[in-house]
């Protein structure tokens, strides 16, 4: 029996509800409650969200934890973004990739968790297997702080529920109260109540720190879309060839010493 089926049955009985009573609370048919508890079907996202909220659980806890009398919820800290994420799905119940254009990024700070706001965002699907398992969102970036990724490129990020999964050296879209939507490279692992260091790939821009309690969302960069095609590599000059030869001589000298 899946966690959903077992947890629903356990929690419903713990509340003292019959299947009909709970169905009335959820505004669905009693037969659906029976199907869910017998593991013959699974609730769709919006109903899962409603059930989890009723039992004062996160969706992650309701789906992935086996709730019993001895179960205790994990401490809710800034290390895990336990906010319920709003998504949209297509006619086949597959999650869309919502696009946040630059002109909408300011409004996104207020509407990122609002299903009605997100329903107004452009959304699409990509036939790429790596972008099928997970929740993804696309962000248009401006400025040249992340060159060679060009301004106007679209960064596709995978939602990070647990910010402790942030790894130094990897790139993320970080949504925060003070900085808005930025695409940067992490300078350190995320630690509770500690600042996260953000680094630009363009060395003309200095790294900076952002407080953990200032962060709203983190999306791990998985792909990008750009109309700026790569330029051909420049022809080597005498100076570059001389520099390469000098570096090779140093490397050979070092090898001989070892």
C-alpha positions in Angstrom: 0.0 0.0 0.0 1.4 3.4 -0.9 2.0 6.2 1.6 -0.9 8.2 0.2 -3.4 5.4 0.7 -2.1 4.4 4.2 -1.8 8.0 5.4 -5.3 9.0 4.2 -6.9 6.1 5.9 -5.0 6.6 9.1 -5.5 10.3 9.3 -9.2 10.2 8.4 -9.9 7.6 11.2 -7.7 9.6 13.7 -10.0 12.6 13.0 -13.0 10.4 13.6 -14.5 10.9 10.1 -16.3 8.3 8.0 -15.4 8.1 4.4 -18.7 10.0 3.6 -17.9 12.7 6.1 -14.4 13.2 4.8 -15.7 13.2 1.2 -18.2 15.9 2.1 -15.4 18.0 3.7 -13.3 17.6 0.5 -16.3 18.2 -1.7 -15.8 14.9 -3.7 -17.6 11.6 -4.0 -17.3 9.0 -1.3 -16.3 6.4 -3.8 -13.1 8.4 -4.6 -12.1 8.3 -0.9 -12.5 4.5 -1.0 -10.4 4.3 -4.2 -7.6 6.4 -2.7 -7.5 4.4 0.5 -7.5 1.1 -1.3 -4.7 2.3 -3.5 -6.8 2.0 -6.7 -6.3 5.6 -7.6 -4.3 8.7 -6.5 -5.6 12.2 -5.9 -4.6 14.9 -8.4 -2.3 17.7 -7.3 -5.0 20.2 -6.2 -6.8 17.6 -4.1 -3.5 16.4 -2.6 -2.8 20.0 -1.6 -6.2 20.4 0.0 -5.9 17.1 1.9 -2.4 17.9 3.2 -3.5 21.3 4.4 -6.5 19.9 6.2 -4.2 17.5 8.2 -1.7 20.3 8.7 1.0 18.6 6.6 3.2 19.5 3.7 2.5 17.6 0.4 6.0 16.1 0.8 5.2 14.8 4.2 1.8 13.4 3.1 3.3 11.6 0.1 6.7 10.5 1.3 6.3 9.8 5.0 4.4 6.9 6.6 2.2 8.7 9.2 1.7 6.6 12.4 1.2 7.3 16.1 4.9 7.4 16.6 5.6 9.7 13.6 6.8 13.2 14.3 7.1 16.0 11.7 10.6 17.2 10.8 11.5 20.6 12.3 10.5 23.3 9.8 13.6 25.4 9.1 14.8 27.8 6.4 16.9 24.9 5.1 13.8 23.4 3.5 11.5 25.5 1.5 8.2 24.0 2.8 6.0 26.4 1.0 3.5 24.6 -1.2 4.5 25.3 -4.8 1.9 26.4 -7.3 2.0 24.7 -10.7 -0.1 24.3 -13.8 -0.7 21.2 -15.9 -1.7 20.5 -19.5 -4.7 18.5 -20.7 -2.8 15.3 -20.0 -2.0 16.3 -16.4 1.7 16.9 -17.2 3.3 19.8 -15.5 3.9 22.9 -17.7 7.1 25.0 -17.7 5.9 28.5 -16.9 8.0 31.3 -18.3 8.7 34.4 -16.2 9.7 37.2 -18.6 11.9 40.1 -17.4 9.0 42.5 -17.5 7.1 40.1 -15.1 9.9 39.4 -12.7 8.9 42.2 -10.3 5.4 40.9 -10.1 6.7 37.4 -9.6 7.9 38.3 -6.1 4.3 38.7 -5.0 2.6 36.2 -7.3 5.1 33.2 -7.3 2.8 31.1 -5.1 -0.5 32.3 -6.5 -2.1 29.9 -9.0 -4.1 32.6 -10.5 -1.0 34.8 -11.2 0.9 31.8 -12.6 -2.0 31.0 -14.9 -1.3 34.3 -16.7 2.3 33.3 -17.4 3.3 31.9 -20.8 3.8 28.1 -20.5 5.1 25.3 -22.6 6.4 21.8 -22.8 9.8 20.5 -24.1 10.3 17.0 -25.5 13.4 16.5 -23.4 13.4 13.5 -21.1 15.6 15.2 -18.5 13.0 18.0 -18.2 10.1 15.6 -17.5 10.8 14.4 -14.0 10.5 17.3 -11.6 9.0 20.8 -11.5 10.6 23.3 -13.9 10.2 27.0 -14.5 11.9 29.3 -17.1 13.3 32.7 -16.3 14.4 35.3 -18.8 17.7 37.0 -17.7 19.1 40.4 -18.6 22.5 42.0 -18.1 25.9 40.6 -18.8 26.8 39.4 -15.3 26.7 35.7 -16.4 28.5 36.0 -19.8 29.0 33.9 -21.9 25.3 33.2 -21.3 23.9 36.2 -23.3 21.3 38.7 -22.0 17.8 37.7 -23.1 18.5 34.0 -22.7 15.9 31.8 -21.0 17.2 29.7 -18.0 15.2 26.6 -17.2 15.5 25.7 -13.6 14.3 22.7 -11.5 12.6 23.6 -8.2 14.6 22.9 -5.1 12.4 21.9 -2.2 15.4 21.4 0.1 17.9 24.3 -0.1 20.5 22.1 1.6 21.0 20.6 -1.9 22.6 23.8 -3.1 26.2 23.0 -4.1 29.1 25.4 -4.5 30.1 26.0 -8.1 26.7 25.1 -9.6 24.3 27.7 -11.1 20.9 28.6 -9.8 18.0 31.0 -10.3 17.6 32.6 -6.8 14.4 34.5 -6.1 14.7 36.9 -3.1 12.9 39.8 -1.5 15.8 42.3 -2.1 17.5 41.1 -5.2 14.4 39.8 -7.1 15.2 37.2 -9.8 18.9 36.6 -10.4 20.9 33.9 -12.2 24.2 33.2 -10.3 26.7 30.6 -9.3 26.6 29.5 -5.7 29.8 30.2 -3.8 29.1 27.9 -0.9 26.7 25.2 0.2 23.5 26.4 1.8 23.5 26.5 5.6 20.6 27.4 7.9 20.7 31.0 9.1 23.9 31.6 7.1 24.4 33.8 4.0 24.5 32.3 0.6 27.4 33.7 -1.6 26.4 34.4 -5.2 29.0 34.7 -7.9 28.8 36.1 -11.4 30.7 34.3 -14.2 31.6 37.7 -15.6 34.6 38.6 -13.3 33.8 42.3 -13.7 31.0 41.8 -11.2 31.9 41.2 -7.5 30.4 38.3 -5.5 27.9 39.2 -2.8 26.1 37.6 0.1 22.4 37.1 0.5 20.7 36.3 3.8 18.9 32.9 4.1 15.7 34.5 5.4 15.7 36.8 2.3 15.3 33.9 -0.1 11.9 32.9 -1.5 12.8 30.2 -4.0 15.8 28.5 -5.5 15.8 26.8 -8.9 18.7 24.7 -10.1 19.7 25.6 -13.6 19.2 22.6 -15.9 19.2 24.1 -19.5 19.0 27.4 -21.3 17.5 28.7 -24.5 19.2 31.5 -26.5 19.0 33.0 -29.9 22.7 34.2 -29.6 24.6 31.4 -31.4 28.3 30.8 -30.5 30.9 32.9 -32.3 33.8 31.0 -34.0 37.0 30.8 -32.0 39.4 33.6 -32.8 42.5 32.8 -34.9 45.6 32.4 -32.6 48.0 35.3 -32.5 51.8 35.3 -32.0 51.1 36.5 -28.4 48.7 33.6 -27.6 51.0 31.0 -29.2 54.0 32.4 -27.2 51.9 32.2 -24.0 50.8 28.6 -24.8 54.4 27.6 -25.4 55.6 29.2 -22.2 52.9 27.4 -20.2 53.8 24.1 -21.8 57.5 24.6 -20.9 56.6 25.4 -17.3 54.4 22.2 -17.1 57.2 20.0 -18.6 59.8 21.6 -16.2 57.5 20.8 -13.3 57.0 17.2 -14.5 60.8 16.7 -14.7 61.2 18.0 -11.2 58.6 15.5 -9.9 
